[in-house]
Amino acid sequence: MKDALAYAQAHHDDFVEELNDLLRIPSISTDPTYDADVQRAAGWLVDHLKSLGVAQAEAVATGGHPIVFARHIVDETRPTVLVYGHYDVQPPDPLDLWESPPFEPVIKNGDLYARGTCDDKGQLFMHLKALESYVKTDGQPPVNLKFIFEGEEESGSKHLPGFIEAHKDDLAADVVVISDTTLFAPGVPSITYGLRGMAYVEVTLTGPDRDLHSGMYGGAVENPINALARLIAGLHDENHRITIPGFYDNVRPLTDEERATFRALPFDAQAWAAEVGVETTKTEAGYSALEGTSARPTLDCNGIWGGYIGEGAKTVLPSKASAKISMRLVPNQTPEEITDKIRQYFEANTPATMHLTFTDLHGGYGVLVDTNSPAMDAAAQALEGVYGQRPFFTRSGGSIPVVADFKEILGLDSVLMGFGLDSDAIHSPNEHFGLDRFQQGIESIIRFMTIYGHQS
């Protein structure tokens, strides 16, 4: 392990330059304009894996973007780690808010700026560099490795569950390791043991069959924007609880031990709010901001549109109004259940003057991982070796649906060992990743492979 760690440190700059090549590929999975670039990123990864001595590496075609699968078997008697990541990225919009072009990586104050640096190309790449560090020194890592890198995570992972189901034997392993999460705070190591699920819908209210003159028709024809705004406003009560009937029926309550763990975390709610430019937090009554953002279900309108939004004035009474709404779910809630409940809410409350169009966009399940497993203990020891302190076990407000898929289809738990920060601006302009954390991630993965490989 010492030689592998020394190699990783000595080749840090080389690793960053290689990562930059991957970051320059605009692999935006949600926009068909970039389909060829997504394919190119998959091919780049296959070539890079082969350059590291991975004999079996291929981009497997799906009904959408390819899935990169690779296998590096050292010794059948050693434990096998399945590494998951995604090489697709979010669209960079709005472009005018980027301080440097999103697909031209630059280093500023120790941070690497580009779309995908943290989510998830930079974190995915740490695993390849940890493998290289072993291959170039000890000859082989102390575990068998399998890699599954998808190109549709940012657009719903539509084809991933079917791929896992169809390749169960190829994907057989002892544990899954994922680096697509965050540290609790700068210099504060953490391992995520809980993720929220997701239900995502789109609703449209249609009134008149065309936009109307608001002076001639206003007052006698109901406005779809006004109606939709009322329905959205009614989704929360004065205690910021969600009003959809039955929404909380299957919510798994926080235990006293879990709430004590939240209170023990070094979290400053006021400073956290200030970082995003708000004066105070708004939480569900009875819960802290940290609990609200990671362990309680939520509902948010992600976008709303209708009528005229151009420059100047145009006095129309719009024909349609639409909104996208996401709900973060906690374990025991299912996307099917919650999607059906919000559908019933809109069906019951849509005015008789309107027609409702309801679309289920996608969903995923929340998950809790056993913190006492051998793999979790190995990860905790690895992080302690790098950071000099035992990591916290935390829950994340985000969703990684594949974690539930790995559990349901393969029977595997996942170790969520990520090195991002909430301030890395993923999904936003000026996404970045600290090069210190890139290095710490590589070293943590090297240590994890050593400790886990010698537990068996």
N, C-alpha and C positions, 0 to 999 in steps of 0.2 A: 504493500500500500504506500509506503514512503516514497518509493521511486515513482509511482503513478502520480502522487500529489506533487512531487517536485517537477515532473514533466508538465503537469497542468499549469503550474505557476510559471515555468520557463516559456511556455508557448501561448501565454495569454493573448498577446497581441496578434499572433497568427490566428487564433480562434476567432477573435473579433473580426478580422478581415474576412474570414470565411463566412461568418454570420452575415456580414454586410452584403455578400453576394446573394444570399437567400432573401434578405430584406429588400433588395432592389426589384424583386419579382412581385408585381402587384396582383397577388393571388386572391382577388376579391370574389368570394364564392357566390354571393347573392346577386351579382350583376352579370348577365350573360355576355356582356361586352368583354369580360376578362376571362372567359372560359379557357382560351389558349394559354393564358398566363398561369391559371391554376394547374393545367396539365404540365406546364413547364416547371413549376415548383415541385410537383410530384416527381418528375424525371430527375430534377436536380438532386432531390433527396436520395433517390435510388442510386444514382451515380456516386454520391458521397458515401453512402453506406458501403457500397462495393469497394470504394477506395480505402476503407478501413478494414478490409478483409472479411466483410460479411458476405458469405458465398451466396446465400439466398436472399435476394431483395428484389421486389417487383412492385410496379404500380398496377393494382388490380382494378379493372374497369367495373363500374357500377352503372346504375341507371342515371347517375349524375356525375359528380367529380370522382376521380380515382382515389382508392385507399392504398397507401403505401404499406406493404407488409414485408417484414424482414425477420430472419431467424439466424441466431448465432449460438450454436450449441457447442459448449465446451466439454461437458461431461454429463451424461444422462443421469448420473447419481447425484449431481448437484442441484440445488433449487433453481427454479426457472422464474425469472421476473419478466412480466409483460409490461412494456412501457407504452403508454398512450400519450399522444399529443395531436395537435392539429396545425396544419400548415396554411390554412386559409385565414384571411384577415377581414376585418370590418372595412367598409368603405371609408375613405379619408375625409369625407365632407364634414363640415364646411372648409373648403380648401383655403379660404382667405384668412382663417384663424391659425394656420400653421406658420410657425416662425422659420421653418425650412421645409423644402419639398418632402412629402410623406414617404416617398420611395427612393430618396437619396440620403442614406444614413449619415449623420454627423454626430460628433462627440462634443458635448458642452458640459463643462464642470463635472466630468466623471460619469455623465449619463449618455447613453446612446439613444438618439432620437430617430425614429422612423415608425411607420405603421407596422405592427407585428413584433416590435422589440420585446415586449413583455407578454403579449397575448397573440400567439403562443410560440412564435418562431424562436425567440431567444431562449425560452425555457425548454422547449423541445430540444434545441441544439445542445444544451448542457449535457444531456444524456449521451449524445454521440461523442462529445469531447471527453466525457468520463470513460467511455469505451476505448477511445483512441489512446488515452493516457495509460490504460492497462496494456493494450495491444503493443504499444511502442516500448514498454518497459518489461513488465512481467510476462509478456507473451499472450496472456489471456486473462479475462476477468474471472473472479472466483464464483461467478454465477452464470447460468445460461440466460441469454437475453432474446426476447422477441419484441418486435416493434410494430405498432399499429398507429399510423399517422393518417388522419382523415382530412379531407378537403371540403367538408360541408358543416363544420361545427358552428360557424357563424351564420348559417342559413337553415338550421334545424336538424342536422344530422339525419336526414330522411332515410338514407340507405345504410347507415351504420348498424342498426340492430339486425337487419337481415343478413348483413355480411358476417356478423359475429355468430349468428345462428347457423349459417351455412358453413362456417369454418371452425366449429367448436374444437375439433381435434387439433387443427393447426395452432389454435390459440391457447391450448391447454398450458397452464402455468400454476405456480404456487401463490402468486400475489400479483396485483397490478400496481404500478407506480405511475403517478400522474403529477406533473409539474405545470399546473395551470391555475394556481391559487396564490395567495399572498402570505407574507410574514405579517404578524400582528402589528408590528411597528418597526421603524428603522432600528436595526441591531437587536430586535426582540424576536428570537426564533419561535416558530409555532408550526404545528401540524394540524391541518383541518380534519376533523372527524365527522362533521355534519354539513350537509348541503341542503338548500331548499330546492323544491321542485318548481315547475312552471306550468301555467295554463295561459295561452295567448290567443286572443280572439280579436276579430274586427267586426264592428257593427256599422250599419248604414241605415239612416232613416230617409225615406223618400216621400215627399209630399206632392206638390204639383209636378206635372210631367215635363216642365221646363222652368228655367229661372224666370221670375216675374218682376214687373215694375212694382217697387215697394209702395209707391204712392197710390197706384191704382188698385193694388190687391192687399196691401198691408192693412190689418184690422179685420179681414174676413177670411184670409187663408193663413193657416198656422205655419209658422216658420220652422223648418226642420232643425236649424242650428239651435234655436231657442229650446226646442223640445229635447234635443240630445243633451244640451248643457244641463237641463233640469235632471235628466236621468243620471248623468254622470255625477252631478252634485249630490244626488241622493244615495250614492253608493257608500258613503261614510256618514256616521252620526257625529254628534258633538264631542264624543270621546274618541274619535278617530277609529272607531270599530266599523268593520265592514257590515253593511246592512242586508246583504243577500241572505234570504232565509236559508238556514241550515249550513251556512258557510263554515262555521266553527264546529260542526257536529263531530268530526273525526280528528280534530286537532289533538295531537299528543301533548299534554301539558308539560311544562318544564318542572323538573324535580327540584327539591330544595338544594340538593348537591349541585345541580347545574346552575342554579341561580347564584349560589355562593361562588362558583367558579367564575361567572361573569363579573361579579363584584370584585374579585381578586385581580382581574386583569388591569394592567396599567393604562386605563382609558380616560381621557379628559374630554367629556362631551362638548364643553364649550370651545375648546381648541379645535376639536374635530369639525364642529359647525363652522367655525371661522375659516377653516381651510377651503370650504366650498362656497364661502361668501354669504352665509346666512347668519342671522343674529342668534337664533335659538333653534332647538330641535322640536319636532312635532311627532309625538309617539302615541301609540295606543295606550289609553289610560291604564296605569298600573304596571307598566313595563319601562325599563330603561331604554335609552337610545341604542345601546349595544345589543340588548335583547331584541329590540324591534327590528334591527337591520340584519339579524342573523338567525333568530330562532322563533319568530312569529310570522304568520302569514300576512301578506300585504296585497294591495290592489292599487295599480297606478294607470292612469291614462297616459300612454306614450306618445300619442299624436292625435290631432283633431283638425279637420279641415271641412271646408264647404263655402260656397258663395264666392265672393270676389275678394282677393287678397293682393291685388296689384297696387301700383302706385296710384295715388289720388282716390277719388270717390266714384263709386258706381252703385247706384241705389237699387240693388236687386233683392228680391225675396227668393232665396235659393231653392232649387229643386231638391237638393240632397245635402246631407251632413253625415260625416263619417268619423270614426275614432278607432284607434287601436288601443287595446287594454290588456295589460299583463297582470297576472296574479302569481306571486311567489308563494309556494306551498311548503308546508312542513311535513315531516314523516307522518304517515297514516292518512293524509289527504292524497287523493289521486287526481290527475288532470281531467280524467273522464267525468268524475263526480262534480268537480268544481265548474268545468265547462258547461255541464248540463244545468247547474244551478244558476249561473249567470245568464244562460240562454233563457231560462224560465223567468228571471227577473225582467229582462228586456221584453219578452213576449207579454208579460203581465202588465207592463207599464207603458208600452208604446201607445201613443194616442191613437184613437180611432181614425184620425185624419192622416195617419202615416202608414207606410209599409216598411216592415223591418227586414233587412237582410243581415243574417248572422253567419259569420265564417269562423270555424275553428282552424287557427293557423298552425299551432303545434303545442306540444306539452312535454313534460318530463317529470320524473318522480324524485322526491326528496330521499335522503339516505342518511343513516347514522352508521359509523364504522366502529367496531370494537377497538378500544384504545389499549387493550391488554394483549394483543396478538404479538407473536414473535417479530413480525415485520414492522409493526408500529414501534416496538421496543428498539429494533435495529435502527429505525429512522430517528428516534429520539436520541439514541447514543451518537449517531452520525452528526446530527445538528449540534449536540452538546460539544462534540469534538471540534467543530468549526467555530462556534460562537462563545464557547466557554460557559454556557449556562443551559440548564435543562429547558427544552422548549415547552411552551404552553400548548395544551390541546384546545382548539377553538372550533366554533361553528361559523360557517360562511353564509352570507345572504345570497350568494350567487347560485347558479345552477350548472351542473355538469351531468346531463342526463345519462351519459354513457356509464357513469358509476353504478347506477341502478341496473343498467343492461348487463354489465359484467357480473353483477351479483345474481341476477335472475337467470341469465343464460349459461354462464360459465361457473357459477357458484363461487366466484372470487371476490374477496374484499380488496379495496383500493387504499393505498397509502397516498394521501394528498400532500405532497411535499413541494410546495411552491415557494418562490422567492420574489414575487412581485410586491408592490406596495399599492395601497389605495390611491396614492398620489401619482401613480405612473400614467394616468390619463388614458387607460385603455378605452377603446370605443370613442375616444375624443380626439380633438386636434392635439398635436405635440405629444403623442404617446412616446414614452421613453422607458429605459431600463438601466438601473445603475450597474456599471461594469464591475463594481465591487461585489454586487449580489450575483452577477453572472459567474464570477470566479468562485464565490462562496457556494453557489449551487453545484458547480462541477465538483468541488471538493467534498461537499456533503454526499453527493451521489457516489463518488468513489468510496467514501467511508461506509455508506450504506451497503454497497455491494460486498465489501469485505466482511462487515459484521454479520450481515444476513447469510452470506455464503458459508460462514464458519459456524453458524448456529446448528446446522444439520449434520 
